Amino acid sequence: MIIVYEGVDGNRHEKFKGGLKRTGCLRIRRIHIENRKIKVGDYRNITVAELLALQQQESIKLIDVRTDAEIARGKIPEGEPLPLHLLPMRMHDLDKSAKTVFYCQVGGRSAQAAAFAAANGFSDVYNLQGGITAWAHAGLPIA
């Protein structure tokens, strides 16, 4: 796989490289940086209120990327478990055309999952800002 990343800032370069490693790209030989615009992993952050509106309006796929131990403590109803470290291996099990919302504990890992899914051809991808923590703080049910 070849990824072209826009930007020359060394700090952002290292963050991007670290993000790739966390999503399953364990062997990164070289990242080529060019000064032209190519989108890699386009997704949208949404709030709990926006997620509730999406759930009422249409069918969505809600994916929980937390670990099994975290999921055992509770999950958002209708959330399907798919730990972040398994996402690259199970991406083929998901419908790329479905509206897909990723969530985790506070939104960091799910943002990585959303970016990874978008970079792999998913057309309608969202990240739940604040994750299940924001969901719980809104007083919504935990299954």
C-alpha positions as CSV (number, residue, x, y, z in Angstrom):
1,M,0.0,0.0,0.0
2,I,1.3,3.5,-0.9
3,I,0.1,6.5,1.1
4,V,0.9,10.0,0.1
5,Y,0.7,12.5,2.9
6,E,0.4,16.2,2.5
7,G,2.7,18.3,4.7
8,V,6.3,18.7,5.5
9,D,6.1,19.4,9.3
10,G,8.3,16.8,11.0
11,N,6.1,16.6,14.1
12,R,3.0,15.9,12.1
13,H,4.9,13.4,10.1
14,E,5.8,11.4,13.2
15,K,2.2,11.6,14.5
16,F,0.9,10.3,11.2
17,K,3.5,7.5,11.2
18,G,2.5,6.6,14.8
19,G,-1.2,6.6,13.8
20,L,-0.4,4.2,11.0
21,K,1.4,1.8,13.3
22,R,-1.6,1.9,15.8
23,T,-4.0,0.9,13.0
24,G,-2.0,-2.2,12.0
25,C,0.7,-0.9,9.7
26,L,3.5,-2.5,11.6
27,R,6.2,-2.3,8.9
28,I,6.6,1.2,7.6
29,R,9.7,1.4,5.4
30,R,9.3,4.9,4.1
31,I,6.7,7.7,4.0
32,H,6.9,9.8,1.0
33,I,5.8,13.4,1.6
34,E,4.7,15.6,-1.3
35,N,3.3,19.1,-1.4
36,R,0.1,18.3,-3.3
37,K,-3.4,17.7,-2.0
38,I,-4.5,14.1,-1.8
39,K,-7.1,13.2,0.8
40,V,-6.2,10.2,3.0
41,G,-9.0,9.1,5.3
42,D,-11.8,11.7,5.0
43,Y,-14.3,11.3,7.8
44,R,-16.6,13.5,9.9
45,N,-16.7,14.0,13.7
46,I,-20.2,13.9,15.2
47,T,-21.6,14.6,18.6
48,V,-23.9,12.4,20.6
49,A,-26.9,14.5,19.6
50,E,-26.0,14.1,15.9
51,L,-25.6,10.3,16.4
52,L,-29.1,10.1,17.9
53,A,-30.5,12.0,14.9
54,L,-28.7,9.7,12.5
55,Q,-30.1,6.6,14.3
56,Q,-33.6,8.0,14.0
57,Q,-33.3,9.1,10.4
58,E,-31.7,6.0,8.8
59,S,-29.9,2.8,9.2
60,I,-26.3,3.1,10.4
61,K,-23.6,0.7,11.4
62,L,-22.3,1.5,14.9
63,I,-18.8,0.0,15.5
64,D,-17.2,-0.2,18.9
65,V,-13.4,-0.3,18.5
66,R,-12.5,-0.7,22.2
67,T,-10.9,-3.8,23.7
68,D,-13.0,-6.8,24.8
69,A,-12.3,-5.9,28.5
70,E,-13.7,-2.4,27.9
71,I,-16.7,-3.7,26.1
72,A,-17.5,-6.1,28.9
73,R,-18.1,-3.0,31.2
74,G,-20.8,-1.8,28.8
75,K,-21.5,-0.6,25.3
76,I,-23.8,1.6,23.4
77,P,-26.9,-0.4,22.4
78,E,-26.6,-1.6,18.8
79,G,-22.8,-1.2,18.9
80,E,-21.0,-4.0,17.3
81,P,-17.6,-5.0,18.7
82,L,-14.6,-4.7,16.4
83,P,-11.4,-4.0,18.4
84,L,-9.1,-1.5,16.7
85,H,-6.2,-3.9,16.3
86,L,-8.5,-6.3,14.4
87,L,-9.9,-3.7,12.0
88,P,-7.3,-4.1,9.2
89,M,-7.9,-7.9,9.2
90,R,-11.7,-7.7,9.3
91,M,-12.3,-4.7,7.1
92,H,-13.6,-7.0,4.4
93,D,-16.5,-8.0,6.7
94,L,-17.9,-4.5,6.6
95,D,-20.1,-2.8,4.0
96,K,-18.1,0.0,2.5
97,S,-21.3,1.8,1.3
98,A,-23.0,1.7,4.7
99,K,-23.1,4.8,6.9
100,T,-20.6,3.8,9.5
101,V,-20.0,5.4,12.9
102,F,-17.0,4.3,15.0
103,Y,-16.7,4.9,18.7
104,C,-14.3,4.1,21.6
105,Q,-13.9,5.4,25.1
106,V,-13.3,9.0,24.4
107,G,-12.9,9.3,20.6
108,G,-9.2,8.9,19.8
109,R,-9.1,5.3,18.7
110,S,-12.3,5.6,16.8
111,A,-10.9,8.6,14.9
112,Q,-8.0,6.4,13.8
113,A,-10.6,3.7,12.8
114,A,-12.7,6.2,10.9
115,A,-9.6,7.6,9.0
116,F,-8.5,4.0,8.2
117,A,-11.9,3.0,6.9
118,A,-12.2,6.2,4.8
119,A,-8.7,5.6,3.4
120,N,-9.8,2.1,2.5
121,G,-12.8,3.1,0.4
122,F,-15.6,3.6,2.9
123,S,-17.8,6.4,1.6
124,D,-19.8,7.6,4.6
125,V,-17.7,7.4,7.8
126,Y,-18.1,9.2,11.2
127,N,-16.3,9.3,14.5
128,L,-18.3,9.8,17.7
129,Q,-16.6,12.7,19.6
130,G,-16.2,11.9,23.3
131,G,-17.0,8.2,22.6
132,I,-19.0,6.2,25.1
133,T,-18.0,8.6,27.8
134,A,-20.0,11.4,26.1
135,W,-22.8,9.0,25.5
136,A,-23.0,8.1,29.3
137,H,-22.6,11.8,30.3
138,A,-25.7,12.5,28.2
139,G,-27.6,10.1,30.3
140,L,-28.2,7.6,27.5
141,P,-28.4,3.8,28.2
142,I,-25.4,1.5,28.3
143,A,-26.1,-2.1,27.5
